[in-house]
Amino acid sequence: MSSPSSLDALIEALRCLPGVGPKSAQRMAYHLLQRDQRGAARLAGALGHALEVLRHCTRCNSFCEDEVCARCANPRRDQGLLCVVEMPADLAMLEQTHSYHGLYYVLMGRLSPLDGVGPRELGLEKLLARAADGRVQEVILATNFTNEGEATAHMISELLQPRGIRVSRIARGIPVGGELEHTDTGTIAQALVERRPV
């Protein structure tokens, strides 16, 4: 006997989440239906509401409910610094450090030719217009240190430097509290290359 089509639809819908395969989706569906119907209703309501009210900030491209997000509208943030990140989660991590007080631009992805993501899909022309608004003095590239993140940072740098905009890249190296014997050789090599005077 096959399961009800609405259950199959729920399981298939849960599979759109990253890292969720068929078995995990099935467990989640059964849990929500059998053990946490109130939580399922909350999840459905929150997702529906988010889809209705969230949009992209016209300045940083992150998610917000207004045309311009509160961070971009904050006059206390340094208007001369623009940090480029891949995803809103990366922005959130940088904010948690409490060490950066400039503005951001969220790409909502990274260059990945194998996945069909090129400069047009990333909307790099919008970033270029934002960086050339007359207030930005430095663009900090904080894309991930993956092949795709490096390619993205390189392309953005190549597009911005001819426009006279200072471009920098976040540093790589040994993590705070890290020990050399437990660090991979690539990270140690990069830390040596990017060493600085003390």
N, C-alpha and C positions, 0 to 999 in steps of 0.2 A: 504494500500500500504506500503510495507516495504522499509526501507531506503537502499541506495546503499551499496553494500558489502564493498567498500573502506571506507565509512564512519563508518560502523560497525567495520571494522578492526582498524581504528584510535581510536575509542572509547575504544575498547578492549585493544589496546596498551597503552593508557593513564592510564588504570586501574592498570598497573604494578607499578605505583608510590605509595609510602606509604601514606595511609590515603585517597586515592582516590577511591571512590565507583562508581557505575554505573551512578548515576545522576551527580556527579561532573565531571566525565570523559566526559559525554555527553555535559555539559555546556562548558568545556574547548575546546572540538572539535568544537562546533558551534562558539565559540568566535574566535578561531584561523582561521577558514575557512571564517567567515563572516566579522569580524571586524579587524583582524590583520594578514593578509596573509603574510605581510613582516616579522612580528615577527615569524610566523610559519616557514617560510623559514630559518630565522636565527637560530631558535631552531633546525630544522632538520640538517642544515649544521654544527652547533656546536656539536651536538650529534654525527653525522657521523665522524667528524674530531677527536673528543675525543676518540671514539672507535678505530680509526685507529692509533693514536699516543701515547695514554696513556698506561703505563704498571706499574708493581710494582717495586719500588726501591729494589735493591738486598740487601740493608742493613736494611732499616726500614720497608719495605713492604707497604709503602704508595704509592699513585699514583704519577708518574712523567713521563717525556718524555725521560729521559736518563736512562742509566743503574743504576746510583746512583743519587739521588736527590741533589739539591743545599744545603739543610740543612745538610745532612750527609757528604757532601764534604767540608763543611765549617770548616776550621782548628781552628776557634775561639770558636767552641762549645766544651763543656767539654766532652771529650771522655770517661771519667770514669763513667758518669751517663747515665743510659738507662731507660727511662720512658715508660712503657707498657700501651697502651690505646686500647680500643675496635675498634674505627672507626676513619677515617681521620677527621671527624667533632670534635671529642674529642681532637685530636692533635691541631686543629685550635684554639679551646677554650683555651687550655693551653698556646699556643703561644701568644694569645691576652693579657695574664696577664703580659707579659714581665718580669716574675719572674723566669723562668726556662731557663737555657742555655745549657742543656745537649742534648743528642740525644734521639730518640724515637724508639719504635717498635710498629707497628699497627697490631693488631690481625685480623682485618677485621671480627669481630664477637665476640661471647662469647660462652662458653659452654652452651648447651641447649639440654639435652638428649631427651626431648619431640619433638624437631624439628630435631632430628638426627644429632646434632652438638656435636661431641666429640673432644678429643685431636687431633686426626688425621685430622679431617676436619679443625681445627684451625691452623694446621701446627706448633704445639708447638715444634717439633724437630728443626725447623728453628730458632725459638726464643732461644732455649737452645744453639744452636751453636753460635748464635750472642752474647748471654750473656757471653759465655765462650771463647771469642776471645782474652783474655789476657789483654784487655784494660779496660773493664767494671769492676768497683769496687762496684757499687751499682745499683740494679734494683729497680725502684720505680713503684709499682703497682697502676695504676690510672684507674682501671676498675670501672664501675658504681656501686653504692651501691644497686643494685637489687639482687635478689637471684642468678640469673645467673652470674652477675658480681662478687659477693662474692665467688661463687663456682670456677669461673675462677681464681681469685686472689689466692685462697687457693691452687688450684692445681699447679699453676705456682710456688708459694712459696715452696710447697712440693718438686717440681722437682729441684729447684735452690739451696736451702739451703744445701743439701748434697754435692754440688759441691764447697762449700766454698764461695759462692757469697752472699754478704750482700743484704738482701731484706727488703724493707720498703713499707708501704701502705700510701697513702694520707689520711689525717685526715678528720674526720667528725665533725660537730658541728653546732653551731648557725651561720647563715650567717652574713656577715658584714652588719651592719645597721639593723639587725633583732631584734625584741623585743620578750622577753620570752613568754608573754601572747599570741602571735600569732604564736608560734612555736609548732610543734607537740611533744608529750611526748617522742617518740622514739629518736628524734634528741636531745632533752634536756638530756635524759639519756646517750646518746652516748657522748655528750659534757662533761658531768661530768666524765665519765669513762676515756676519753682521755684528761683530764685537764693537764696543765703543769705549772711549777713554773713561777712566774713573777719576 
